[in-house]
Amino acid sequence: MNISSGYANSINSIQQALSMVNLRNAVNQNAATVEKLIESTNQSSRQQLEKATISHKGQNVDTWG
């Protein structure tokens, strides 16, 4: 079944909102606390990805330009 991109975006927005409500209820905190928790999780994920890829940076540089 094909759906329009606008409809798909609306569904995604609703799913994200429901996920936020569920997370807030799960940790029994207010929206600001949940937002901070998510930001902290995202930052931690970025840092872990950077640590995992740092040793590979610059090894495949095209010097023939």
Backbone as a ProteinNet text record, in pm:
[ID]
protein_1_A
[PRIMARY]
MNISSGYANSINSIQQALSMVNLRNAVNQNAATVEKLIESTNQSSRQQLEKATISHKGQNVDTWG
[TERTIARY]
83.7	0	88.4	65.5	142.2	67.7	143.1	83.6	166.3	104.4	174.8	280.8	380.7	487.1	433.9	336	276.4	207.9	136.1	67.9	170.6	278.1	383.6	450.6	472.8	532.9	441.7	311.7	216.1	219.5	224.4	232.2	359.3	472.2	599	593.8	531.7	520	437.1	328.4	243.3	319	394.1	470.9	576	641.6	741.4	677.3	561.8	492.1	451	400.5	361.5	483.3	594.6	716.6	759.8	750	786.9	694.8	565.3	469.3	498.5	523.5	553	681.2	782.8	909	888.2	815.2	789.5	714	614.7	539.7	626.9	715.8	801.5	896.7	949.8	1043.7	974.5	844.2	762.2	823.6	863.5	925.2	850.7	882.9	820.4	891.5	836.1	887.2	1030.7	1064.6	1199.4	1302.8	1270.6	1362.2	1381	1271.3	1279.4	1360.4	1339.8	1415.6	1565.3	1601.6	1742.1	1797.8	1718.6	1760.2	1787.1	1699.2	1716.8	1839.1	1857.9	1974.5	2103.2	2104.2	2220.8	2249.9	2144.3	2159.7	2214.6	2162.4	2211.3	2357.3	2394.3	2532.8	2625.3	2583.2	2662.5	2679.9	2574.8	2582.5	2680.2	2674.7	2767.5	2912.1	2935	3070.5	3121.3	3036.4	3077.5	3107.8	3027.3	3051.2	3182.7	3209.5	3334.5	3455	3446	3555.4	3577.5	3470	3480.8	3541.1	3523.3	3571.1	3698.8	3744.1	3858.9	3986	4004.5	4127	4125.8	4011.7	4002	4005.3	4001.6	3998.6	4130.1	4117.6	4235.1	4308.2	4266.9	4338.2	4306.7	4191.7	4153.3	4137.7	4241.9	4238.1	4286.4	4208.9	4244.9	4345.2	4471	4575.2	4603.5	4531.7	4554.8	4472.8	4374.1	4287	4291.4
-117.1	0	123.7	213.2	336.8	448.5	526.2	641.4	764.6	878.9	1002.9	1032.6	1110.7	1144.7	1230.3	1315.4	1396.5	1311	1210.4	1119.2	1039.5	995.2	920.8	1008.1	1135.7	1228.1	1247.6	1255.5	1270.1	1148.5	1031.2	907	905.8	944.2	947.2	1045.3	1161.1	1260	1205.9	1138.8	1080.7	972	889	782.9	842.3	949.9	1013.2	1073.3	1134.8	1192.6	1084	973.6	862.8	803.3	795.6	744.6	834.5	966.1	1059.7	1043.6	1030.7	1013.1	883.5	776.8	648.2	654	720.6	733	815.4	925.1	1010	931.8	855.4	774.8	666.2	608.9	501	550.6	669.6	721.5	811.8	834.8	912.9	1050.1	1117.4	1248.5	1348.2	1474.7	1576.9	1585.6	1662.5	1670.3	1722.7	1818.9	1875.3	1771.2	1690.4	1585.6	1480.6	1442.3	1342.7	1398	1524.7	1586.4	1583.6	1615.5	1613.7	1471.3	1372.8	1233.6	1190.8	1228.7	1192.4	1261.4	1389.1	1461.4	1398.3	1360	1294.8	1162.1	1086.6	958.8	980.9	1081.3	1111.1	1153.6	1236.1	1281.6	1163	1074.9	956.3	869	853.7	773.8	835.8	969.3	1037.8	1017.8	1028	1011.9	869.6	771.1	632.6	606.7	663.6	647.4	711.9	829.9	898.8	818	762.7	681.5	557.1	500	378.4	405.8	528	557.9	640	691.6	782.3	715.5	589.3	522.8	501.3	513.5	491.6	620.8	732.8	861.8	885.5	928.5	967.7	854.7	731.7	619.5	602.5	652.4	637.3	773.6	854.8	988.6	981.9	1042.2	1045.9	1157.3	1122.8	1223.1	1249.5	1183.7	1200.6	1314.4	1367.2	1478.4	1521.7
0	0	0	-94.8	-103.9	-33.5	44.5	112.3	78	85.2	52.6	158.7	118.8	213.2	327.7	299.3	406	510.1	463	553.6	634.8	568.3	637.4	742.8	710.8	808.2	927.9	903.2	1013.4	1104.6	1045.1	1123.7	1207.2	1146.7	1219.7	1335.8	1315.6	1422.4	1538.4	1505.2	1609.1	1684.7	1611.9	1677.2	1771	1728.6	1814.1	1939	1921.2	2036.3	2135	2083.4	2170.9	2241.7	2172.8	2234.8	2349.3	2329.1	2435.7	2556.3	2531.5	2641.5	2716	2641.4	2704.6	2786.6	2733.2	2806.2	2932.9	2919.7	3037	3143.7	3101.7	3198.3	3260.4	3179.4	3228.7	3336.8	3318.1	3418.2	3519.6	3499.2	3591.4	3618.6	3510.8	3522.5	3434	3449.4	3365.5	3230.7	3139.2	3001.8	2995.8	3078.5	3077.5	3117.9	3216.6	3261.9	3153.1	3088.2	2980.5	2864.4	2829.8	2720.6	2750.8	2874.5	2915.6	2909.1	2949.6	2944.2	2800.1	2710.1	2568.9	2510.4	2540.7	2491.1	2542.7	2668.6	2726.6	2657.7	2628.2	2558.6	2418.3	2348	2213	2215.1	2312.2	2323.5	2351	2438.7	2470.5	2347	2269	2146.8	2046.7	2033.4	1942.6	1987.5	2117.9	2169.9	2147	2168.2	2146.3	2000.1	1909.5	1767	1728	1782.9	1752.6	1801.7	1921.8	1974.4	1889.3	1837.7	1757.1	1620.5	1569	1434.1	1430.8	1543.9	1546.5	1491.8	1517.7	1471.2	1320.7	1257.1	1113.3	1032.4	1099	1029.3	955.7	831.7	754.3	687.4	703	644	495.1	451.6	311.7	244.6	254.3	197	52.8	-37.8	-178.9	-199.5	-223.8	-242.1	-388.8	-478.5	-621.8	-680.4	-603.9	-636.1	-773.1
[MASK]
+++++++++++++++++++++++++++++++++++++++++++++++++++++++++++++++++

